[in-house]
């Protein structure tokens, strides 16, 4: 599985490979239909050559399946794996 636009090869210059193989504790997450790898507070995408670091979307239209409500400093948030989201008028903002 790798990013659908990888075949353009434009990404290679801008996104050096961070991992050839995923660390064991990395998890696959789907955010608004796009697949990411999440590891130690950072997001990665797959390519034919390995995994490169990317910025996640700032806001999500819908929360990932399996998210649950948590309270942080008396504020309601949502958690999915170790990713925190807060609801805003623009959608769900990733807070990590």
C-alpha positions in Angstrom: 0.0 0.0 0.0 1.4 3.4 -0.9 0.1 6.9 -1.5 -2.0 7.2 -4.6 0.0 10.1 -6.0 3.4 8.6 -5.5 3.6 7.6 -9.2 4.1 11.3 -10.0 7.6 11.0 -8.4 7.4 14.7 -7.5 7.3 13.6 -3.8 10.7 12.0 -3.8 12.6 15.4 -3.7 10.4 16.9 -1.0 9.9 13.8 1.3 13.0 11.8 2.0 12.4 8.3 3.3 12.3 8.1 7.1 11.9 4.4 7.4 12.5 1.5 5.0 10.5 -0.8 7.4 7.9 0.3 9.9 8.7 0.2 13.6 6.7 -2.5 15.4 4.7 0.1 17.4 3.6 2.1 14.3 -0.1 2.0 13.6 -2.2 2.5 10.5 -4.8 5.2 10.8 -7.4 6.4 8.3 -8.1 10.2 8.4 -10.9 11.4 6.1 -10.3 8.4 3.9 -6.5 8.7 3.5 -4.2 6.1 5.0 -1.4 7.3 7.3 1.1 5.6 9.5 1.2 7.1 13.0 4.4 6.6 15.2 5.6 8.6 18.2 3.4 11.6 17.4 4.3 11.9 13.8 2.5 10.9 10.6 4.0 9.0 7.6 2.8 7.7 4.3 4.0 4.7 2.4 5.8 4.7 -0.9 7.4 1.9 -3.0 10.7 2.9 -1.4 9.8 3.1 2.3 7.8 5.5 4.5 8.2 9.3 4.5 7.0 11.9 7.0 4.0 14.1 6.1 1.8 16.6 7.8 -1.7 15.3 8.6 -4.7 17.3 7.5 -5.4 20.2 9.9 -9.1 19.4 10.2 -11.2 16.3 9.6 -14.7 16.2 8.5 -15.4 13.0 10.4 -13.7 11.2 13.3 -12.0 7.9 12.6 -14.1 4.8 13.5 -13.1 3.7 17.0 -12.6 7.2 18.3 -13.9 7.8 21.8 -14.6 10.9 24.0 -12.1 11.8 26.7 -11.7 14.7 29.0 -8.5 16.7 29.1 -8.2 19.6 31.5 -12.0 19.7 31.7 -12.3 19.9 27.9 -14.1 17.3 25.8 -11.8 15.7 23.2 -11.8 12.6 21.1 -9.0 10.0 21.1 -8.0 7.5 18.4 -4.9 5.5 19.3 -2.7 8.3 20.7 -4.1 11.0 18.6 -6.3 13.7 20.2 -9.0 15.7 18.3 -11.0 18.7 19.4 -14.2 19.7 17.8 -14.2 23.1 16.2 -16.6 24.9 13.8 -14.3 23.8 10.9 -14.3 20.1 11.8 -12.1 18.1 14.2 -8.6 19.5 14.7 -5.7 17.2 15.4 -4.1 18.0 18.7 -1.7 15.1 19.1 
